[in-house]
Amino acid sequence: MSTSPTATVAHPGSGSLRNVPTAMAFPLAVAAAVVVGALGTTVVAGIAHAAGVSHSFSPLHPGTYIALIVLGVLGGAVGWQLIRARARQPAKLLRTLVPAVVILSCIPDIAIGIAGGFHATWGGVIALMAAHVVVATTAVASFATLLPVEDPSADRGQRENPNPGPVREAQVAGGRGSALGSPVDLGPYPSDGSPI
């Protein structure tokens, strides 16, 4: 019997849950992000070329962007795993860090546009930045599905209902009252909580 850690993962299309060993979830998450990110970037590049971006703009060549997607997704997955394993509130940290990294990843694109390198046009630069967003979105979706994070310091009941006190009082009062504790007439419901 395997003793490797597992992650609960939604099985696509079935709605059921299954356990995937973390050793398998990591490469699956990376592969899914790379494949879907590359397909999305291919669409972005195709739209850019159709809109007039030169085919000589090498960052939009599949050989170039697929290699960079692999490196970026691997780096992102390693970072995701480190945060997932070591941060006190990994979900909160990732909600801040991921957008910051995507914004920072666009700086080289802007530099290419300013310098005019690689036969760059601003249309090509915008396409590159759009590709960054596409790849980051697919990576986050893949990682969140196969390598889920939760803030261990957050109590499950508190996340689902951050203010259970007044709600419980309203339920005890048979449906009369609001979640804020003030009385509300909810219609012809009996005050003893029994069904009509």
C-alpha positions in Angstrom: 0.0 0.0 0.0 1.3 3.5 -0.9 2.1 5.9 1.9 2.6 8.9 -0.3 0.5 12.1 0.5 -2.7 12.5 -1.5 -4.7 15.4 -2.8 -8.5 15.2 -3.3 -9.1 16.0 -6.9 -12.3 16.4 -8.9 -12.5 13.9 -11.7 -13.3 16.0 -14.8 -16.8 15.4 -16.1 -17.9 13.0 -13.4 -18.5 15.3 -10.5 -17.0 12.6 -8.2 -13.9 12.9 -6.1 -10.9 10.7 -6.2 -7.5 10.7 -4.5 -4.4 11.4 -6.6 -1.0 10.8 -5.0 0.9 14.1 -4.9 3.7 12.4 -6.8 1.3 11.9 -9.7 -0.6 15.2 -9.3 2.4 17.4 -9.8 3.5 16.1 -13.2 -0.2 15.9 -14.3 -0.7 19.5 -13.2 2.4 20.7 -15.1 1.5 18.7 -18.2 -2.1 20.0 -18.3 -0.9 23.6 -17.8 1.7 23.3 -20.6 -0.6 21.6 -23.1 -3.5 24.0 -22.6 -1.3 27.0 -22.2 0.5 26.1 -25.5 -2.8 25.7 -27.3 -4.1 29.0 -25.9 -0.9 30.8 -26.9 -1.1 29.3 -30.4 -4.6 30.8 -30.7 -3.2 34.2 -29.4 -0.3 34.0 -31.9 -2.7 33.1 -34.8 -5.0 36.1 -33.9 -1.9 38.3 -33.7 -0.6 37.2 -37.1 -4.0 37.6 -38.7 -4.1 41.1 -37.3 -0.8 41.9 -39.0 1.9 41.0 -36.6 4.9 39.8 -38.6 5.7 36.1 -38.7 9.4 37.2 -38.2 8.5 38.1 -34.6 10.3 35.1 -33.1 8.6 35.2 -29.6 5.4 34.1 -31.4 7.0 31.1 -33.0 5.9 27.8 -31.5 9.4 26.6 -30.8 10.1 29.7 -28.8 6.9 30.1 -26.8 6.5 26.4 -26.0 10.0 26.2 -24.5 9.2 29.3 -22.4 5.8 27.9 -21.4 7.5 24.7 -20.1 10.0 26.7 -18.1 7.5 29.2 -16.8 5.0 26.5 -15.8 7.7 24.4 -14.1 8.9 27.4 -12.2 5.3 28.3 -11.2 4.5 24.7 -10.1 7.6 24.6 -7.9 6.7 27.9 -6.4 3.1 26.8 -5.9 4.3 23.6 -4.2 6.7 25.5 -1.9 4.0 28.0 -0.9 1.5 25.1 -0.5 3.8 23.3 1.8 5.4 26.1 3.8 3.2 29.2 3.9 0.9 29.7 6.9 -1.9 31.0 4.6 -1.0 29.7 1.2 -4.3 30.6 -0.6 -4.1 34.1 0.6 -0.4 34.4 -0.4 -1.1 33.0 -3.9 -4.0 35.4 -4.4 -1.5 38.2 -4.1 1.6 36.6 -5.6 0.2 35.2 -8.8 -1.1 38.5 -10.2 2.1 40.2 -9.2 4.2 37.6 -11.0 2.1 37.9 -14.1 2.5 41.7 -14.1 6.3 41.4 -13.6 6.5 38.8 -16.4 5.2 41.5 -18.8 8.2 43.8 -18.2 10.5 42.0 -20.6 7.7 42.1 -23.3 7.5 45.9 -22.8 11.3 46.1 -23.0 11.2 44.2 -26.3 8.6 46.7 -27.6 10.7 49.7 -26.5 13.9 48.3 -27.9 12.2 47.1 -31.1 14.1 43.8 -30.8 13.0 40.6 -32.6 11.2 42.6 -35.3 8.8 43.7 -32.5 5.6 45.8 -33.0 3.3 46.9 -30.2 0.7 44.5 -31.6 3.2 41.6 -31.1 4.0 42.9 -27.6 0.4 43.0 -26.7 0.0 39.4 -28.0 2.9 38.3 -25.8 1.3 39.9 -22.7 -2.0 38.3 -23.6 -0.2 34.9 -23.9 1.3 35.4 -20.4 -2.2 35.9 -19.0 -3.5 32.8 -20.9 -0.7 30.6 -19.6 -1.0 31.9 -16.0 -4.7 31.3 -16.1 -4.3 27.7 -17.3 -1.5 27.0 -14.8 -3.5 28.3 -11.9 -6.6 26.3 -13.0 -4.5 23.2 -13.3 -2.6 23.7 -10.0 -5.8 24.6 -8.1 -7.5 21.4 -9.4 -4.6 19.0 -9.0 -2.6 20.7 -6.2 -5.3 22.4 -4.1 -4.4 24.8 -1.4 -6.3 25.7 1.8 -5.4 28.0 4.6 -4.9 25.6 7.5 -5.5 28.4 10.0 -9.0 28.9 8.7 -11.7 26.8 10.4 -13.9 25.1 7.8 -17.1 26.2 9.5 -15.8 29.8 9.7 -15.1 29.9 5.9 -18.6 28.6 5.0 -20.4 30.8 7.5 -18.2 33.5 9.0 -20.9 34.7 11.4 -22.8 31.6 12.7 -24.1 33.1 15.9 -27.0 35.2 14.7 -27.8 32.7 12.0 -28.1 30.0 14.6 -30.3 32.3 16.7 -32.5 32.8 13.6 -32.8 29.1 13.0 -33.6 28.4 16.7 -36.3 31.0 16.5 -38.0 29.0 13.8 -37.0 31.1 10.9 -38.0 34.4 12.4 -35.2 36.9 12.5 -32.3 37.9 10.2 -28.7 36.9 10.2 -28.0 40.3 11.7 -30.1 39.6 14.8 -32.9 42.1 14.1 -36.5 40.7 13.9 -37.9 40.2 10.4 -41.4 39.0 9.6 -40.9 36.1 7.2 -44.5 35.5 6.5 -46.9 32.8 7.7 -44.3 30.6 9.4 -45.3 29.2 12.8 -43.1 30.6 15.6 -42.3 27.1 17.0 -40.3 26.2 13.8 -42.7 23.5 12.7 -43.5 23.2 9.0 -46.7 24.7 7.6 
